[in-house]
Amino acid sequence: MSQRVDLKFGNGSFDQGFPGVIAQVWEQEDQSRAPIQLTGSLPPAPELLKLYDQWRSLYLAVYQYRRFRRGIPGIELDASEEPLAVSDADLADLCQQLKRGLNQWLDSGSFGRIERQLRARLTPAEAVRVILETEDPQLRRLPWQLWNLFVDYPEAEVALSALQFNRIALPPRPPRKRVRILAILGHSQGIEVDQDRQILERLPNADTIFLVEPDRAELNRWLWHGQGWDILFFAGHSSSNSRAETGYIEINTRDRLSIDQLRNALKTAISNGLQLAIFNSCDGLGLGRSLADLQIPQLIVMREPVPDRVAQEFLTYWVTAFSQGKPFYQSVREARERLQGLEGEFPCACWLPVICQNPTAIPPTWQQLQHGREPIRLRDLLGRLQYPPVLGGLITVAVLGIRLLGGLETFELRAFDHLMRSRPSEAMDSRLLLITVTGNDVQAQDPQKRQGASLSNEAFDQLLKQLIPLKPRVIGVDIYREIPLGDRYPALLQQFQQNNRLINLCKVGDDANNPGIPPALEIPQPQIQSRVGFSDVVTDSDNVVRRHLLGMSFPENSACKVTTSLNLMLTMRYLSDEGIAFSTTSSQLQLGDLTLKEGREILTQNSGGYSRLDNYWGYQIMLNYRNTHSIAPEVTLTEALEGKRLTPELVRDKIVLIGTTDPSFRDLHQMALSRGNEVPGVLVQAHMVSQLVSAVKDGRPLIWWWPSWLEILWIGVWAGIGGAIAWKFRPFWKGSLILGTSFMTLYTICYLTLWKLGGWLPLVPAGLILLAVSMTIWFQQGNQVIKKH
């Protein structure tokens, strides 16, 4: 994997400074992803330009004196004129001054901040292409390889580019297993281009056509060749104008051609697949700038006049490294740095080679030139799985798949319980009153009159005689009434037959083997649907009551043929005195202004943390129980019969629930609130009634969740956050604190949303994906660094 930095120098000059420098960091060679962008500026530096001019004058003087030149037009000496002696020490001193001046300038202004941010984002062990996009000729002439950044990043190399360029679309190439090279050996007076020929002839798997001092027509004809070329090579005399905007090549002793004079032929060669040009000749920056206008993908030139031996050694080093599989930029840097061994005889040799690049092109390898850029194979696809976006995407898909199959349901439900219990304590619901039949109350009754029930007809009759005068709004009886009344309790019989504020219960059951429990026999059949509710509750696989069953259809053989739950029946009767009505459709329930919609508050097969939910039970919502130890005021049966605690203030207009708390009757359930302890059924019914009444009267939220597409987007966002953390904070110890903070942020969002709004957000899958993506990318990056070392 490689990185790329584009440094864009807009308007400016060395006299005025460069006020708008933009650095774009492409952390992969995938240009479909937006780069990271940094901005800064560089101050005026006329002294740096003056220093470069001094260095160049002395450099040219050294080579004039030694006559080590590969054609330097315009500075040839007369035969009678002797060159002036110059000092190597003076040139070495100017080299150091230029290096210091360049780095001091790059560390000044806000550009120094850009460099520091680049160092934080780039990896020394990875290949980095640094492309300078500028039209300023002086900027292009500076020896950028002296920038300290390249000292600390041994896999980085610099290239030059124009500010404006077009995207390159490489044409399909016919199958061939050899690299096609067109080598032009031009005017060679005073230089040995035969050495270049010998180097190219030794290239493996290459077909090279040599044009020795061709005329213009011959060169034009070969550039137009229909099979196209992979590499264009030139050796001979070349030069650039004073601003390095135009370059010239001497193809023979008579013809000195500009790039513009070969424009049509070169454009055709590029459109036929030419990817690389090498001008192993003097003063080639003008050639590079001219060819940039033709959108050539990449080329190598010499930035200054170059001695013959330096050019030959560079070509040898480069073709060896490149043909053996080294990436293009790294092969150029290796060949350039190896020239340092010649600097005892040829000062500044390693400054000379420079790449010119179209930023939209990805440099080919020798193997790609040989075989073409082939379709992605399985091994290439597997290699791309190492890219962070691909890794993150695969992990996200895996987690979503596991969640869909139910692999995370247990963990999500436990996380839901934890968040529910973590809410602040709430006050009891004073609209309810519980009358509980305790174990002592059961023992205090005559066993013959109880006949195995928790509440005898006699005790029930006495209880109602205490309650009715105090005018409760509705009474719910959470005790099955299977004992016939007979004629001994006429007042109780009248209550069963006529009191529409007395709501009884039955049990629907599951199937023919368990038909349930019928309602009290004394209730008239026409009133069953309006005065009886079922007591059935649904539990999850861990036997915890988290869901609130509102209504369901009953089996044919059920002894309890009602469709509305006891708690909903009590709620409707309580609210009806205030003119609040209840209605239902196939996909929603309406209770006054409260609307419960399927897929938002009403559970479906895949709602919230559930997968494949048993929603055949009917209308279910999540139970948003009150986080309190006492859901409502509570009076025991004995206390109620004594009449000491039943006061008008305690009973009037209340919902009175009567039920047993004696464990021997096995009406016990687990709730998340109870932390593993079992809760009597009457308390579960009280929480359900309180939930509905509080939602209608107080606006207390019901539990809701997002649709599947929004949950997937949410989980994907946290996958992106995990990938961004791992990518930006690469050493684990730096990113672990940010990762922990991100997880706490996720937890806080989920907690506050549930507490304040009733929203059940995916905490477990989002947290899992955050951790999995970041740790996987850290691990993968660590392996890459180990392999490179």
Buried (B, 14 or more C-beta within 10 A) or exposed (E): BBBBBBBBBBEBBBEEBBBBBBBBBBBBBEEEEEBBEBEBBBBBBEEBBEBBEBBBEBBBBBBBBBEBBBBBBEEEEEEEEEBEEBEEEEBEEBBEBBBEBBBEBBBBBBBBBBBEBBEEBBBEBBBBBBBBBBBBBBBBBBBBBBBBBBEEBBBBBBBBBBEEBEEBEBEEBEEBEBBBBBBBBBBBEEBBBEBBBEBBEEBEBBBBEBBBBBEBEEBBEBBBBEEBBBBBBBBBBBBBBEBBBBBBBBBBEEBBBBBEBBBEBBBBBBBBBBBBBBBBBBBBBBBBBBBBBBBBBBBBBBBBBBBBBBBBBBBBBBBBBBBEEBBBBBBBBBBBBBBEEBBEEBBBBBBBBBBBBBBBBBBBBBEBBBBBBEEEEEEEEEEBEBBBBEBBBEBBEEBBEBBEEBEBBBBBBBBBBEBBEEBEEBEBBEBBBBBBBBBEBBEBBEEEEBEEBBBBBBBBBBBBBBBBEBEBBBBBBBBBBEBEBEEEBEEBBEBBBEBEBBBBBBBBBEEEEBBBBBBBEBBEEEBBEBBBBBBBBBEBEEEBBBBBBBBBEBBEEBBBBBBBBBBBBBBBBBBEEEEBEBEBEEEBBBBBEBEBEBBBBBBBEBBBBBBEBEBEBBBBBBBBBBBBEEBBBBBBBBBBBEEEBBEEEBBEEBBBBBBBBBEEBEBBBBBBBBEEEBBBBBBBBBBBBBBBBBBBBEEBBBBBBBEBEEBBEBBBEBBBBBBBBBBBBBEBEEBBEBBEEBBEEBBEBBBEBBBEEBBBBBBBBBBBBBBBBBBBBBEBBEEBEEEEE
